[in-house]
Structure formats: C-alpha cells, structure tokens
C-alpha cells in the first residue's frame, strides 16, 4: 500500500488530488488517501444538484457544493468527517464490490472499539442500525477508486439542515427522519480513543489499516511541485467550475422517477411532435461509463414504448445503471 499524506481542507482540491492519483499516478499497488474537508456538500455524479441541497442554507453558511466523479447520493462534510479513498488498477471484478473495500475500514474500527460496525445494504456502514459512512466508486481507463466518508464528530444539525433528503428515499428504508438514520462513530470507540480529534482519528485508523506501529513505517508518496500544479489545474477546470457542480439544464415538461434496489433513477424530458427532444437522467445509482451516452441515444426517438425499446435493447443497461432490466427502464420512462 502506498499512502499519500494530505493536509488540505478545500474539497475542490481534495477531489482534484484524488482525480490526479487516479489518472496520473499509475502504480500497481493500492494507494490510500485520506482527506478532511471544510463544510461542504459533495454531490453524486448523476444527481440534480439543486434538488439535493438547501440552497438558501448553503449560501447563508458559505458551504461548498462540489460534484464528485462517482455515483451515489449527496453527503455533507465538515471538519468532523474523515474521508478515505482506495485507488488502484481496475481488475474488472471489483466495481460495486463494496464489501472488499470497506472491510479494512470496518476491521480498523473494530480494533478501535467500535465492534458493532458493519456493512449494510448497497454501500452504507452502520452501527446500532445507524449510518455513519456512505461509499461510492468510479472506474475509468483501467483504474478505479473506492471512497467513503466516516462521520467521526460531525455536527449532526448541519447534516440535516444542508441536505434536502427526499421523502421517498427515507420511506423506502422504513425510517421516519434523517436524524434517526445517521450517527457519529466517536461515541462507539473504546475509552482510550474518546479524546481524539479527527486528525488523531485519521492516524489511528491509518495505523490499523497498514498494520504498523508508526506512520514512519508506511510507504508514502510525496507530491512534487509538478504534481501539485496538475492538481490545481484539475481543480480549476472541474471541481471549481459551476457548470460541473450545478450544470445547466433546460426546463423539462415531463418527469419520471422510480426507486430500484440499485438506487433511484429520475428522468426529465421534453417531447415535441411525438419525439424526445431533450432528456436528462439523474440518480444515486452506481454506473460505469458516461450517462450522457444513454441520453444521446434517446434524443430524436419517438416517445412510445416500442421505439424506445429498440434503442434501449442495444444499450448495456447494467453498465450504466447497475442491475436493471429493459422492462424496468421502459416502465420508468413511460
């Protein structure tokens, strides 16, 4: 394992660093990156930003809103939240295998006293049936990362206030409020770890994952000035770009939305003279490839079941969305 030390708190730079390690530092061994962001909302790649956040609250409290590369849902970050990322070659079998990448974190937490921590559902780590970690993945050009959050000592009120959580998402899990769904992991740690701040927690969990007694014993990659320049360029081009984080989209006349086991999928579309003229797909699903490929294939198609079926049958839906069928897709878009 190769560890990348990082003390930045700007989410635009931290996501840019992760992207740099994915695209530029092409080593065979896994890379481990931790980062702690100042107050931020990190939006899933395929989500509609304005429908996921409390914009008035975000503006008033100067909270960053940044879209990440991976799918999944929106999450709130602050100085009490620790983020981890495993970056490595894509072996073709690991995408969506959240158990593989969360197990080192779960084991480390067990050793720190949080013995009830476990993976539940698609991608959540829970304790006492309360979520403290969400996880997501992204793959491109033979490489991938699996990353996640750990609510260590976050301000729970901010999590609630900053995010607009859809009622159907809560109800689909049979739970009544966001407050009952999330928790910090700190109260569950052994007494010796109760006084830690987030940075100390980062070091403690790092030592457990690496199975060493001192950070000095971990192989570390130090970024060069040239590396940092590339990180800054990625940040400016992508994560600091309004079009990437919010995205421009036309007003849509039709909306279709359904929740599947793989996550929610929402379609907004315009139909003129019986043809699909505009289409945008949102959701918290985990897909490979660019969802724009699916959108583009349906532009100009007659808005009726059999015409759409002919197009959709030529698409690898599992690649873009996960385990859904052609009939699922047709039921959604009709």
N, C-alpha and C positions, 0 to 999 in steps of 0.2 A: 504493500500500500504506500502511496505517495501522498503526503499531506501538504496542503497549501495554506500557510498561515495568512490570516486576513483580519485587519482591524477596522475596515471601512464600515460605515453605518448608512451610507446612501444607497437605497435599493436599486437605483438605476445603475450604479457602478457595480454593486454586488451581482446583479443579474448579468451584467456585461462581463464580469470576471468569469462567471460560470460558463457563459457562452464561449468566451475565449478558450477556456480549458477544454471545452467540448470540441471546438473546431480547430484549434491551433496546436495544443499540446497533445499530440497523438502518440501516447505511450501505451504499452500493452497492459501494464499493471493498473489496478483501480486507483483513482485519485479521490481523496476525501477533502471536501471544502466545507467549512463552517462559516456562517455569516450572521450578524445581528443587525437588523435594520431599525432605523428610527421610525416613528409612526408612519405606517404605510398600509395601503390595501393592494394586494397582489392579485391580479385578475387572471383567470384561466384563459388560455389561448383562444378558445372558441366562444367566450362569453360576450354578452352585450353589456359593456361597462356601465352605462347609465342606468341599467335595470338592476345592477348588483350593489350599488353604493348609495349611501345617504349623502347626496351631493352637497346639500346645504351644510351638513355637519362637517363633511370633508373640507369644504372651503373655509369654514369658520376656524377650524382647528389646524389648518395647513398640513393636512395629511397627504402624503404622496399617493398617487394612483398609478400603478405600473403594471403592464401586461407581461406575463411570462411566456416562455416558449411552450410549456407543457399544458395539457388539458386539465380537466378538473374544475373545482369551484374556487370562488374568491375567498381569500383568507386575510386576516388582519395581523400585522406585525408591529411590535414595538420592542423596546429595549429588554423586555422580559421574555421575549420569544427567541429561541435558538433555531436556526435553520441549518440543515445538513444536506449535502449533495454528494452522491457517489457517481463518478464519471468514469466511463470505461468503454472498450470496444463492445459493439452490439453482436452477441453470438447468435442472434436470430431466434432465440427461445425465451429471452428474459423480459421482453416488453409485456407489461401488465402482470408480471410475477412479483407482486408487492411483498409477498412473504419472504422472498430471498433477500430483498434489500432492507427490509425493516427488522429482520431478525437480529443483526448486530446491535441495533439501537435498543431493541427490546431486551436483549441479554445484558447490555450495559446498564440499563435501568434496573433490571432485577438485581444486579450486583451492587447498585447504589441504594437498594432497599425497596424500590417500587415493584415488588414481586407480582402484583396483580396486572401489570401492563401487558396488553395482548393486542394482536391484530384482529379487527372485526370488520366484516363487510368487504367492500371493494378495496378500501385504501385508508381506513382510519385506525389509529392506535387509540385504545380506550383503557380506562381503569375505573372500576366501580360503575361500569357501563356509561361512563362519561368520556367524551372525546378530548384528547389533549394533543393529537397530532393528525394532520392530513398529509397525504403523499401523492405525488404525481410523477410522470415520466415523459421523456421526449427522446426520439431517435432520429438520426439523420446521417447519411453518408457513412454508414458502418460504425457509428459511435452513438452512445446514448448516455443519458443521466437519469438517475432516480433520486428525487429530492423530497424533502418533507420539512414540516415545522415541528417544534416541540414547545408547547405552552408551558414555560417554566414558572414565570412570575409575572405574567401579563396582566394588564388592567382589564378585568372582565367587562366592566361597563363600556369600555371603548370598543371591545369586540362587538357588543350588542348595538351600540349607537352608530358605528361607522358602516355596518353592513345591513343591507336590506335582504333578509332571508325570506325566500318565497314560502308562503303558507303550505303549498303542496309538497315542498321538499321536507318540511318538518312533519307534516301529517303522514307522509309516506313511510316515515320511520316510527309512527305511532307515539310521537312525543309532542308536547304542547308548546314548549317555548325554547328559544335558543339558549337561555340561561341554564336550563336543565341539561343541555347537551354537552357543554364544554367545561373543562376544569384545568387548572394548573397542576403540573406534576410535582411541584416542590413539596406540598404537604405530605406526599406519599413517600418521600425519601427517608432514609434512615436518619436518626437524630444528628449524627456527625456531619450530615450534609445540609442541615436546615438553615445554616447561617450563610450559605453560599450566595453570591450574586450570579448573574447569567454568565459572566466570563469564567468564573471559577467552575461553574457547572459545565461549561464547554470543555475546560481542561480535564475535568473528572471523567466525562463521558468519552473524550478522546483517548485517555489512557486506558479505559476499559476496552474500547473497540480495538485499539492497537495492541492490547495485552502487554504493556510495558509499564515500568515504574516512573519513568521520567520522559518529558516531552523531547528532551535532547536525544533520546534513543529512537525517535521516529524519523524516517527519511522524509525530508522536507524539500519542496521546490520553492526557490526564491525567484520571483519575477524580476526580469531585467527592465531597464528603462524602456527598451523597445517593446517589451511585453505590455508594460503599463500604457504606453501610447496607443497600442492596439485596443486595449480595454476601453480607454477613453473614447476612441473612435466608435466602437460598438455602442457605447452608452449614448453618445450624441446622436448617432444615426437611428437607433432603435428605441431604447428604453427612455430616452429623454424627448421622444418625438410624440406629439399629441395624436397624430394620425394612427400611430401604432397603439397607443394606450387607450384611446377612446374610439377612434375610427369614424370616418364619415360614412353615413348610410342614408339613403333616401327614405321618404315616408312610405310605409307599406300599407296596402289596403287589406291584406289577409294575414292572419296569424294562426299558426298551428303549433301546438305544444303537447308533448306527452313524455311521461317519465317511464323509462325502461330499467331493467336491472343494471344496465351499463351506465346509467345516468340519464339526465334529461336532454331532450333534443327539441329545439324550438326553430320553427321556420317562419320567416316573414317574406311575403311575396306580393308582387303586383302582377295582375293578369289583364292584358288588353287584347281585344278581338280574339279571345279564347287562347292566347299564347302567354306563357310565362315570360315577362319582360324584365323583372328584377327578382332576385332571390338572395336571401342571406340566411345562413344556418348558424345558430348559436347552441351552446350547451356546455355541460360539465363532464361530457364523455371523454375518454382517453383514446385518441386516434393517432394513427400513423399517416403521414402524408398531409398535404395541404387540402383543407376542406373546400377551398376555392375551386378545386378540380371538380368536385361534385356539383357545386353551384353553377359553374360554367357549362357543364354538360346538360343542365336542365333549362338554361336560358333558350327561348325560342321554341320550346316543346309545347304541344297542345296540353292545356290543363284538363286532362281527362285520364282516367286510370290506365287504360291500355297503352297509350302513348308514353306515359311516364314509366310504365313497367318495362317497355322495350329498352329504355335508356338505363334504368336502374339495374336491370339484369346484366348489363355489361360492366357494371361497377363492382369493385371488391368492397362491399359494404363493411365487412369485418375489419378491413384495413383502416377505413376512415372513422368508424364509429365503435367498433367492438362487436359483440355477438348479437346482431340484429339481423332479421330476415328481410327479403324483398317485401313480403306482406306487411311486416312491421312498418317499413318505410312508406308504403302506399297508404296504410291506414293513417299515418301521421300527416301526410301531405294533402290528403283528400279534403 
